[in-house]
Amino acid sequence: MKKYSLTGLFKNRPKRKNLLFSKKYKIERSARYRNPLKIKKGILQFKFFRLINLILIIIIVSSLYFFIFSDFYHITNIEIYGNQIISTEDLLDLTNNFLNQKRFFVFKNKNIFISSRKNLSQKINQAILLDDIKIEKILPNTLRIIINEKEAVLKWITDSQEYLIGKQGIIIKRFHKLKTPKIFQIGDLAPLEDNSYNNDFLKIDNLAPEPVNLGDYVLKQGDIEFILNLTNEAGKSEYLRIKKISVPNILPQYLIIENEGDWKIYFNLADSLTNQLNRLNILIAEKIKKENLRAVDYIDLRLGESVYYKMK
């Protein structure tokens, strides 16, 4: 009986050709079909979106120019309310100076959208200390400034510069010299060359040329009361005619009053005003005599019960 090997059977088996990958039956890819109507539609859509983008750019640029660079939104009207100490001219000068400055090195603060209310408030507070300030923008070109001032009682003069002192003895306002442009003048008011025109406050002359800043303490609250009481008593006196009040420095220990007739009195700010005036009255009544006051050089009340005087 013959034996057959299965291995040999499959080994001698002829191989079949893969007709799919044979050269004869090679499949070629057909050409891609494009719809010409669809191509034309895509081109039209592209041009349409380009046109829309161009229109949007033109609108944005035109809007920026209109709102920022055109004169339509330039601030030309300034309304001021609540000021009593600081003059309207001063506030107009400060505001106009701020509006003519540039922001971000390019844009002028004169534009109502660019102008910063916070920066303008700081600018005004550099000239006067306020209890409150409110700035409103009213389209298209109006700026409204509403202020609430601190109460001033005296005027402080030092180093040829004038300031106002509040009740607590601090500097609350500095007078400055600026001119008001005609566009911001109210009615027929002419700009003042020197805005220290306000003579409603008693002047205190600091003999030491010490510069001061807003918020600095220059007098104690008790010193202010002493000075105001002294001027009140001088109005009742027959011989006290105060022409000038001076102090030697900031936070002084004494003050000097110069009377009509150019004779002086030194007062101790730490001593009782009533006691010092009593000593002065006794000295004038018993020794100097009222008719000889113009011959007096000075009277010194700073040393308590010991009163000194000098004749010219």
GUNURO-115226 format. One record per residue (C-alpha): residue number from 1; residue in one letter; chain; x, z, y. Coordinates in steps of 0.02 Angstrom, whole numbers, plus 50000, padded with zeros to 5 digits. Layout:
BEGIN
kenu pos->NUM; code->A; unit->A; xx->X; zz->Z; yy->Y
...
//
This chain:
BEGIN
kenu pos->1; code->M; unit->A; xx->50000; zz->50000; yy->50000
kenu pos->2; code->K; unit->A; xx->50072; zz->49947; yy->50167
kenu pos->3; code->K; unit->A; xx->50091; zz->50069; yy->50306
kenu pos->4; code->Y; unit->A; xx->50063; zz->50017; yy->50484
kenu pos->5; code->S; unit->A; xx->50135; zz->50106; yy->50634
kenu pos->6; code->L; unit->A; xx->50015; zz->50130; yy->50780
kenu pos->7; code->T; unit->A; xx->50162; zz->50136; yy->50899
kenu pos->8; code->G; unit->A; xx->50220; zz->49966; yy->50852
kenu pos->9; code->L; unit->A; xx->50043; zz->49900; yy->50863
kenu pos->10; code->F; unit->A; xx->50024; zz->49946; yy->51046
kenu pos->11; code->K; unit->A; xx->50203; zz->49903; yy->51086
kenu pos->12; code->N; unit->A; xx->50185; zz->49722; yy->51037
kenu pos->13; code->R; unit->A; xx->50020; zz->49705; yy->51127
kenu pos->14; code->P; unit->A; xx->50026; zz->49573; yy->51265
kenu pos->15; code->K; unit->A; xx->50005; zz->49639; yy->51445
kenu pos->16; code->R; unit->A; xx->49861; zz->49584; yy->51551
kenu pos->17; code->K; unit->A; xx->49892; zz->49520; yy->51724
kenu pos->18; code->N; unit->A; xx->49812; zz->49610; yy->51872
kenu pos->19; code->L; unit->A; xx->49713; zz->49471; yy->51947
kenu pos->20; code->L; unit->A; xx->49680; zz->49571; yy->52106
kenu pos->21; code->F; unit->A; xx->49864; zz->49575; yy->52157
kenu pos->22; code->S; unit->A; xx->49914; zz->49409; yy->52089
kenu pos->23; code->K; unit->A; xx->49964; zz->49272; yy->52210
kenu pos->24; code->K; unit->A; xx->49824; zz->49165; yy->52152
kenu pos->25; code->Y; unit->A; xx->49689; zz->49291; yy->52189
kenu pos->26; code->K; unit->A; xx->49767; zz->49371; yy->52346
kenu pos->27; code->I; unit->A; xx->49631; zz->49422; yy->52470
kenu pos->28; code->E; unit->A; xx->49663; zz->49381; yy->52651
kenu pos->29; code->R; unit->A; xx->49587; zz->49483; yy->52796
kenu pos->30; code->S; unit->A; xx->49463; zz->49385; yy->52894
kenu pos->31; code->A; unit->A; xx->49476; zz->49364; yy->53086
kenu pos->32; code->R; unit->A; xx->49394; zz->49503; yy->53191
kenu pos->33; code->Y; unit->A; xx->49237; zz->49451; yy->53279
kenu pos->34; code->R; unit->A; xx->49207; zz->49501; yy->53461
kenu pos->35; code->N; unit->A; xx->49046; zz->49482; yy->53552
kenu pos->36; code->P; unit->A; xx->49082; zz->49393; yy->53719
kenu pos->37; code->L; unit->A; xx->48928; zz->49472; yy->53799
kenu pos->38; code->K; unit->A; xx->48993; zz->49646; yy->53758
kenu pos->39; code->I; unit->A; xx->49164; zz->49606; yy->53835
kenu pos->40; code->K; unit->A; xx->49084; zz->49548; yy->53996
kenu pos->41; code->K; unit->A; xx->48975; zz->49704; yy->54002
kenu pos->42; code->G; unit->A; xx->49130; zz->49818; yy->53984
kenu pos->43; code->I; unit->A; xx->49218; zz->49731; yy->54128
kenu pos->44; code->L; unit->A; xx->49065; zz->49753; yy->54238
kenu pos->45; code->Q; unit->A; xx->49055; zz->49938; yy->54194
kenu pos->46; code->F; unit->A; xx->49240; zz->49962; yy->54236
kenu pos->47; code->K; unit->A; xx->49221; zz->49877; yy->54405
kenu pos->48; code->F; unit->A; xx->49064; zz->49979; yy->54441
kenu pos->49; code->F; unit->A; xx->49152; zz->50145; yy->54409
kenu pos->50; code->R; unit->A; xx->49300; zz->50090; yy->54515
kenu pos->51; code->L; unit->A; xx->49180; zz->50051; yy->54655
kenu pos->52; code->I; unit->A; xx->49095; zz->50221; yy->54637
kenu pos->53; code->N; unit->A; xx->49264; zz->50310; yy->54641
kenu pos->54; code->L; unit->A; xx->49315; zz->50213; yy->54795
kenu pos->55; code->I; unit->A; xx->49153; zz->50258; yy->54883
kenu pos->56; code->L; unit->A; xx->49176; zz->50442; yy->54837
kenu pos->57; code->I; unit->A; xx->49354; zz->50441; yy->54905
kenu pos->58; code->I; unit->A; xx->49294; zz->50363; yy->55067
kenu pos->59; code->I; unit->A; xx->49155; zz->50492; yy->55082
kenu pos->60; code->I; unit->A; xx->49276; zz->50638; yy->55050
kenu pos->61; code->V; unit->A; xx->49406; zz->50574; yy->55174
kenu pos->62; code->S; unit->A; xx->49273; zz->50540; yy->55306
kenu pos->63; code->S; unit->A; xx->49197; zz->50712; yy->55280
kenu pos->64; code->L; unit->A; xx->49366; zz->50797; yy->55296
kenu pos->65; code->Y; unit->A; xx->49400; zz->50704; yy->55456
kenu pos->66; code->F; unit->A; xx->49228; zz->50742; yy->55526
kenu pos->67; code->F; unit->A; xx->49227; zz->50927; yy->55482
kenu pos->68; code->I; unit->A; xx->49411; zz->50966; yy->55517
kenu pos->69; code->F; unit->A; xx->49491; zz->50840; yy->55633
kenu pos->70; code->S; unit->A; xx->49348; zz->50780; yy->55743
kenu pos->71; code->D; unit->A; xx->49303; zz->50869; yy->55905
kenu pos->72; code->F; unit->A; xx->49123; zz->50899; yy->55851
kenu pos->73; code->Y; unit->A; xx->49165; zz->51065; yy->55768
kenu pos->74; code->H; unit->A; xx->49293; zz->51122; yy->55896
kenu pos->75; code->I; unit->A; xx->49250; zz->51292; yy->55972
kenu pos->76; code->T; unit->A; xx->49201; zz->51263; yy->56153
kenu pos->77; code->N; unit->A; xx->49080; zz->51408; yy->56182
kenu pos->78; code->I; unit->A; xx->49130; zz->51592; yy->56170
kenu pos->79; code->E; unit->A; xx->49003; zz->51732; yy->56188
kenu pos->80; code->I; unit->A; xx->49066; zz->51910; yy->56219
kenu pos->81; code->Y; unit->A; xx->48961; zz->52068; yy->56205
kenu pos->82; code->G; unit->A; xx->48994; zz->52255; yy->56219
kenu pos->83; code->N; unit->A; xx->49150; zz->52253; yy->56327
kenu pos->84; code->Q; unit->A; xx->49165; zz->52378; yy->56469
kenu pos->85; code->I; unit->A; xx->49349; zz->52427; yy->56475
kenu pos->86; code->I; unit->A; xx->49427; zz->52262; yy->56429
kenu pos->87; code->S; unit->A; xx->49373; zz->52123; yy->56546
kenu pos->88; code->T; unit->A; xx->49287; zz->51964; yy->56489
kenu pos->89; code->E; unit->A; xx->49434; zz->51867; yy->56562
kenu pos->90; code->D; unit->A; xx->49556; zz->51964; yy->56452
kenu pos->91; code->L; unit->A; xx->49455; zz->51929; yy->56296
kenu pos->92; code->L; unit->A; xx->49439; zz->51745; yy->56341
kenu pos->93; code->D; unit->A; xx->49627; zz->51734; yy->56368
kenu pos->94; code->L; unit->A; xx->49665; zz->51817; yy->56201
kenu pos->95; code->T; unit->A; xx->49539; zz->51710; yy->56108
kenu pos->96; code->N; unit->A; xx->49594; zz->51547; yy->56189
kenu pos->97; code->N; unit->A; xx->49776; zz->51586; yy->56151
kenu pos->98; code->F; unit->A; xx->49729; zz->51614; yy->55969
kenu pos->99; code->L; unit->A; xx->49624; zz->51456; yy->55957
kenu pos->100; code->N; unit->A; xx->49767; zz->51348; yy->56019
kenu pos->101; code->Q; unit->A; xx->49882; zz->51410; yy->55882
kenu pos->102; code->K; unit->A; xx->49900; zz->51315; yy->55718
kenu pos->103; code->R; unit->A; xx->49853; zz->51374; yy->55546
kenu pos->104; code->F; unit->A; xx->49949; zz->51314; yy->55393
kenu pos->105; code->F; unit->A; xx->50064; zz->51224; yy->55518
kenu pos->106; code->V; unit->A; xx->49939; zz->51080; yy->55530
kenu pos->107; code->F; unit->A; xx->49764; zz->51134; yy->55577
kenu pos->108; code->K; unit->A; xx->49716; zz->51212; yy->55742
kenu pos->109; code->N; unit->A; xx->49617; zz->51372; yy->55746
kenu pos->110; code->K; unit->A; xx->49502; zz->51287; yy->55870
kenu pos->111; code->N; unit->A; xx->49406; zz->51212; yy->55724
kenu pos->112; code->I; unit->A; xx->49261; zz->51326; yy->55680
kenu pos->113; code->F; unit->A; xx->49292; zz->51308; yy->55492
kenu pos->114; code->I; unit->A; xx->49480; zz->51335; yy->55502
kenu pos->115; code->S; unit->A; xx->49476; zz->51480; yy->55625
kenu pos->116; code->S; unit->A; xx->49500; zz->51650; yy->55540
kenu pos->117; code->R; unit->A; xx->49390; zz->51792; yy->55601
kenu pos->118; code->K; unit->A; xx->49508; zz->51920; yy->55524
kenu pos->119; code->N; unit->A; xx->49661; zz->51849; yy->55614
kenu pos->120; code->L; unit->A; xx->49567; zz->51842; yy->55780
kenu pos->121; code->S; unit->A; xx->49513; zz->52024; yy->55758
kenu pos->122; code->Q; unit->A; xx->49695; zz->52073; yy->55731
kenu pos->123; code->K; unit->A; xx->49745; zz->51975; yy->55886
kenu pos->124; code->I; unit->A; xx->49618; zz->52066; yy->55994
kenu pos->125; code->N; unit->A; xx->49668; zz->52235; yy->55920
kenu pos->126; code->Q; unit->A; xx->49846; zz->52200; yy->55977
kenu pos->127; code->A; unit->A; xx->49783; zz->52217; yy->56156
kenu pos->128; code->I; unit->A; xx->49653; zz->52355; yy->56136
kenu pos->129; code->L; unit->A; xx->49610; zz->52480; yy->56000
kenu pos->130; code->L; unit->A; xx->49425; zz->52464; yy->55959
kenu pos->131; code->D; unit->A; xx->49304; zz->52569; yy->55861
kenu pos->132; code->D; unit->A; xx->49230; zz->52410; yy->55790
kenu pos->133; code->I; unit->A; xx->49235; zz->52221; yy->55813
kenu pos->134; code->K; unit->A; xx->49120; zz->52089; yy->55740
kenu pos->135; code->I; unit->A; xx->49150; zz->51902; yy->55754
kenu pos->136; code->E; unit->A; xx->49015; zz->51775; yy->55712
kenu pos->137; code->K; unit->A; xx->49029; zz->51586; yy->55693
kenu pos->138; code->I; unit->A; xx->48879; zz->51487; yy->55751
kenu pos->139; code->L; unit->A; xx->48881; zz->51302; yy->55709
kenu pos->140; code->P; unit->A; xx->48931; zz->51185; yy->55776
kenu pos->141; code->N; unit->A; xx->49048; zz->51258; yy->55909
kenu pos->142; code->T; unit->A; xx->49004; zz->51437; yy->55960
kenu pos->143; code->L; unit->A; xx->49104; zz->51595; yy->55930
kenu pos->144; code->R; unit->A; xx->49018; zz->51762; yy->55961
kenu pos->145; code->I; unit->A; xx->49125; zz->51919; yy->55984
kenu pos->146; code->I; unit->A; xx->49040; zz->52090; yy->55981
kenu pos->147; code->I; unit->A; xx->49152; zz->52241; yy->56013
kenu pos->148; code->N; unit->A; xx->49131; zz->52430; yy->56019
kenu pos->149; code->E; unit->A; xx->49268; zz->52507; yy->56127
kenu pos->150; code->K; unit->A; xx->49350; zz->52677; yy->56123
kenu pos->151; code->E; unit->A; xx->49320; zz->52786; yy->56276
kenu pos->152; code->A; unit->A; xx->49463; zz->52778; yy->56403
kenu pos->153; code->V; unit->A; xx->49500; zz->52920; yy->56526
kenu pos->154; code->L; unit->A; xx->49669; zz->52887; yy->56607
kenu pos->155; code->K; unit->A; xx->49788; zz->52745; yy->56648
kenu pos->156; code->W; unit->A; xx->49969; zz->52763; yy->56590
kenu pos->157; code->I; unit->A; xx->50108; zz->52672; yy->56683
kenu pos->158; code->T; unit->A; xx->50279; zz->52654; yy->56605
kenu pos->159; code->D; unit->A; xx->50419; zz->52528; yy->56625
kenu pos->160; code->S; unit->A; xx->50312; zz->52423; yy->56745
kenu pos->161; code->Q; unit->A; xx->50177; zz->52405; yy->56612
kenu pos->162; code->E; unit->A; xx->50001; zz->52479; yy->56620
kenu pos->163; code->Y; unit->A; xx->49900; zz->52551; yy->56476
kenu pos->164; code->L; unit->A; xx->49738; zz->52647; yy->56452
kenu pos->165; code->I; unit->A; xx->49734; zz->52818; yy->56367
kenu pos->166; code->G; unit->A; xx->49589; zz->52877; yy->56260
kenu pos->167; code->K; unit->A; xx->49518; zz->53053; yy->56252
kenu pos->168; code->Q; unit->A; xx->49638; zz->53100; yy->56111
kenu pos->169; code->G; unit->A; xx->49790; zz->53053; yy->56215
kenu pos->170; code->I; unit->A; xx->49832; zz->52890; yy->56126
kenu pos->171; code->I; unit->A; xx->49864; zz->52719; yy->56200
kenu pos->172; code->I; unit->A; xx->49709; zz->52613; yy->56170
kenu pos->173; code->K; unit->A; xx->49736; zz->52462; yy->56284
kenu pos->174; code->R; unit->A; xx->49878; zz->52364; yy->56359
kenu pos->175; code->F; unit->A; xx->49850; zz->52263; yy->56516
kenu pos->176; code->H; unit->A; xx->49923; zz->52088; yy->56508
kenu pos->177; code->K; unit->A; xx->49946; zz->51942; yy->56625
kenu pos->178; code->L; unit->A; xx->49865; zz->51782; yy->56565
kenu pos->179; code->K; unit->A; xx->49766; zz->51644; yy->56645
kenu pos->180; code->T; unit->A; xx->49594; zz->51590; yy->56587
kenu pos->181; code->P; unit->A; xx->49574; zz->51401; yy->56563
kenu pos->182; code->K; unit->A; xx->49432; zz->51324; yy->56662
kenu pos->183; code->I; unit->A; xx->49340; zz->51276; yy->56503
kenu pos->184; code->F; unit->A; xx->49317; zz->51461; yy->56461
kenu pos->185; code->Q; unit->A; xx->49282; zz->51527; yy->56636
kenu pos->186; code->I; unit->A; xx->49111; zz->51603; yy->56664
kenu pos->187; code->G; unit->A; xx->49022; zz->51536; yy->56816
kenu pos->188; code->D; unit->A; xx->49133; zz->51531; yy->56969
kenu pos->189; code->L; unit->A; xx->49247; zz->51673; yy->56915
kenu pos->190; code->A; unit->A; xx->49429; zz->51631; yy->56948
kenu pos->191; code->P; unit->A; xx->49563; zz->51690; yy->56827
kenu pos->192; code->L; unit->A; xx->49654; zz->51846; yy->56882
kenu pos->193; code->E; unit->A; xx->49842; zz->51839; yy->56900
kenu pos->194; code->D; unit->A; xx->49856; zz->52023; yy->56855
kenu pos->195; code->N; unit->A; xx->49722; zz->52099; yy->56745
kenu pos->196; code->S; unit->A; xx->49772; zz->52277; yy->56791
kenu pos->197; code->Y; unit->A; xx->49642; zz->52263; yy->56928
kenu pos->198; code->N; unit->A; xx->49535; zz->52404; yy->56856
kenu pos->199; code->N; unit->A; xx->49566; zz->52553; yy->56971
kenu pos->200; code->D; unit->A; xx->49425; zz->52660; yy->56904
kenu pos->201; code->F; unit->A; xx->49548; zz->52766; yy->56804
kenu pos->202; code->L; unit->A; xx->49668; zz->52897; yy->56868
kenu pos->203; code->K; unit->A; xx->49848; zz->52836; yy->56853
kenu pos->204; code->I; unit->A; xx->49986; zz->52936; yy->56768
kenu pos->205; code->D; unit->A; xx->50160; zz->52871; yy->56807
kenu pos->206; code->N; unit->A; xx->50292; zz->52903; yy->56673
kenu pos->207; code->L; unit->A; xx->50458; zz->52925; yy->56764
kenu pos->208; code->A; unit->A; xx->50557; zz->52885; yy->56606
kenu pos->209; code->P; unit->A; xx->50553; zz->52697; yy->56563
kenu pos->210; code->E; unit->A; xx->50494; zz->52729; yy->56386
kenu pos->211; code->P; unit->A; xx->50407; zz->52583; yy->56299
kenu pos->212; code->V; unit->A; xx->50248; zz->52625; yy->56205
kenu pos->213; code->N; unit->A; xx->50135; zz->52536; yy->56081
kenu pos->214; code->L; unit->A; xx->49950; zz->52542; yy->56044
kenu pos->215; code->G; unit->A; xx->49908; zz->52700; yy->55948
kenu pos->216; code->D; unit->A; xx->50055; zz->52801; yy->56017
kenu pos->217; code->Y; unit->A; xx->50021; zz->52979; yy->56074
kenu pos->218; code->V; unit->A; xx->50082; zz->53002; yy->56253
kenu pos->219; code->L; unit->A; xx->49980; zz->53155; yy->56307
kenu pos->220; code->K; unit->A; xx->49905; zz->53303; yy->56217
kenu pos->221; code->Q; unit->A; xx->49717; zz->53321; yy->56225
kenu pos->222; code->G; unit->A; xx->49740; zz->53485; yy->56321
kenu pos->223; code->D; unit->A; xx->49851; zz->53395; yy->56447
kenu pos->224; code->I; unit->A; xx->49714; zz->53269; yy->56481
kenu pos->225; code->E; unit->A; xx->49588; zz->53408; yy->56512
kenu pos->226; code->F; unit->A; xx->49715; zz->53493; yy->56628
kenu pos->227; code->I; unit->A; xx->49738; zz->53333; yy->56730
kenu pos->228; code->L; unit->A; xx->49552; zz->53296; yy->56744
kenu pos->229; code->N; unit->A; xx->49515; zz->53476; yy->56796
kenu pos->230; code->L; unit->A; xx->49657; zz->53469; yy->56923
kenu pos->231; code->T; unit->A; xx->49588; zz->53313; yy->57006
kenu pos->232; code->N; unit->A; xx->49416; zz->53392; yy->57008
kenu pos->233; code->E; unit->A; xx->49483; zz->53548; yy->57095
kenu pos->234; code->A; unit->A; xx->49583; zz->53441; yy->57216
kenu pos->235; code->G; unit->A; xx->49421; zz->53362; yy->57274
kenu pos->236; code->K; unit->A; xx->49359; zz->53536; yy->57326
kenu pos->237; code->S; unit->A; xx->49522; zz->53588; yy->57409
kenu pos->238; code->E; unit->A; xx->49557; zz->53577; yy->57596
kenu pos->239; code->Y; unit->A; xx->49741; zz->53531; yy->57576
kenu pos->240; code->L; unit->A; xx->49760; zz->53448; yy->57406
kenu pos->241; code->R; unit->A; xx->49751; zz->53260; yy->57432
kenu pos->242; code->I; unit->A; xx->49826; zz->53185; yy->57275
kenu pos->243; code->K; unit->A; xx->49912; zz->53019; yy->57304
kenu pos->244; code->K; unit->A; xx->50010; zz->53006; yy->57143
kenu pos->245; code->I; unit->A; xx->50028; zz->53098; yy->56976
kenu pos->246; code->S; unit->A; xx->50191; zz->53085; yy->56878
kenu pos->247; code->V; unit->A; xx->50261; zz->53154; yy->56716
kenu pos->248; code->P; unit->A; xx->50445; zz->53160; yy->56664
kenu pos->249; code->N; unit->A; xx->50419; zz->53083; yy->56492
kenu pos->250; code->I; unit->A; xx->50300; zz->53060; yy->56345
kenu pos->251; code->L; unit->A; xx->50213; zz->53221; yy->56289
kenu pos->252; code->P; unit->A; xx->50274; zz->53313; yy->56444
kenu pos->253; code->Q; unit->A; xx->50285; zz->53500; yy->56477
kenu pos->254; code->Y; unit->A; xx->50243; zz->53483; yy->56662
kenu pos->255; code->L; unit->A; xx->50175; zz->53360; yy->56789
kenu pos->256; code->I; unit->A; xx->50208; zz->53320; yy->56971
kenu pos->257; code->I; unit->A; xx->50076; zz->53280; yy->57100
kenu pos->258; code->E; unit->A; xx->50121; zz->53197; yy->57263
kenu pos->259; code->N; unit->A; xx->50003; zz->53234; yy->57407
kenu pos->260; code->E; unit->A; xx->49968; zz->53143; yy->57567
kenu pos->261; code->G; unit->A; xx->50110; zz->53189; yy->57682
kenu pos->262; code->D; unit->A; xx->50236; zz->53162; yy->57541
kenu pos->263; code->W; unit->A; xx->50249; zz->53342; yy->57481
kenu pos->264; code->K; unit->A; xx->50248; zz->53380; yy->57295
kenu pos->265; code->I; unit->A; xx->50184; zz->53515; yy->57177
kenu pos->266; code->Y; unit->A; xx->50253; zz->53548; yy->57002
kenu pos->267; code->F; unit->A; xx->50122; zz->53611; yy->56877
kenu pos->268; code->N; unit->A; xx->50155; zz->53689; yy->56706
kenu pos->269; code->L; unit->A; xx->50043; zz->53604; yy->56577
kenu pos->270; code->A; unit->A; xx->50058; zz->53753; yy->56459
kenu pos->271; code->D; unit->A; xx->49997; zz->53878; yy->56589
kenu pos->272; code->S; unit->A; xx->49822; zz->53910; yy->56654
kenu pos->273; code->L; unit->A; xx->49770; zz->53791; yy->56793
kenu pos->274; code->T; unit->A; xx->49665; zz->53927; yy->56874
kenu pos->275; code->N; unit->A; xx->49812; zz->54048; yy->56883
kenu pos->276; code->Q; unit->A; xx->49927; zz->53916; yy->56956
kenu pos->277; code->L; unit->A; xx->49801; zz->53866; yy->57090
kenu pos->278; code->N; unit->A; xx->49778; zz->54050; yy->57136
kenu pos->279; code->R; unit->A; xx->49966; zz->54070; yy->57160
kenu pos->280; code->L; unit->A; xx->49969; zz->53909; yy->57262
kenu pos->281; code->N; unit->A; xx->49830; zz->53970; yy->57376
kenu pos->282; code->I; unit->A; xx->49916; zz->54137; yy->57404
kenu pos->283; code->L; unit->A; xx->50082; zz->54052; yy->57444
kenu pos->284; code->I; unit->A; xx->50005; zz->53933; yy->57570
kenu pos->285; code->A; unit->A; xx->49897; zz->54068; yy->57651
kenu pos->286; code->E; unit->A; xx->50032; zz->54200; yy->57667
kenu pos->287; code->K; unit->A; xx->50196; zz->54106; yy->57687
kenu pos->288; code->I; unit->A; xx->50188; zz->53919; yy->57717
kenu pos->289; code->K; unit->A; xx->50026; zz->53906; yy->57816
kenu pos->290; code->K; unit->A; xx->49911; zz->53757; yy->57804
kenu pos->291; code->E; unit->A; xx->49973; zz->53675; yy->57965
kenu pos->292; code->N; unit->A; xx->50151; zz->53668; yy->57898
kenu pos->293; code->L; unit->A; xx->50113; zz->53580; yy->57734
kenu pos->294; code->R; unit->A; xx->50184; zz->53413; yy->57793
kenu pos->295; code->A; unit->A; xx->50351; zz->53499; yy->57817
kenu pos->296; code->V; unit->A; xx->50355; zz->53554; yy->57634
kenu pos->297; code->D; unit->A; xx->50468; zz->53460; yy->57514
kenu pos->298; code->Y; unit->A; xx->50399; zz->53534; yy->57352
kenu pos->299; code->I; unit->A; xx->50314; zz->53688; yy->57276
kenu pos->300; code->D; unit->A; xx->50361; zz->53738; yy->57098
kenu pos->301; code->L; unit->A; xx->50228; zz->53830; yy->56996
kenu pos->302; code->R; unit->A; xx->50311; zz->53808; yy->56826
kenu pos->303; code->L; unit->A; xx->50390; zz->53982; yy->56813
kenu pos->304; code->G; unit->A; xx->50238; zz->54093; yy->56797
kenu pos->305; code->E; unit->A; xx->50222; zz->54228; yy->56930
kenu pos->306; code->S; unit->A; xx->50381; zz->54167; yy->57016
kenu pos->307; code->V; unit->A; xx->50336; zz->54029; yy->57137
kenu pos->308; code->Y; unit->A; xx->50470; zz->53928; yy->57225
kenu pos->309; code->Y; unit->A; xx->50457; zz->53808; yy->57369
kenu pos->310; code->K; unit->A; xx->50572; zz->53706; yy->57480
kenu pos->311; code->M; unit->A; xx->50546; zz->53642; yy->57656
kenu pos->312; code->K; unit->A; xx->50607; zz->53472; yy->57712
//
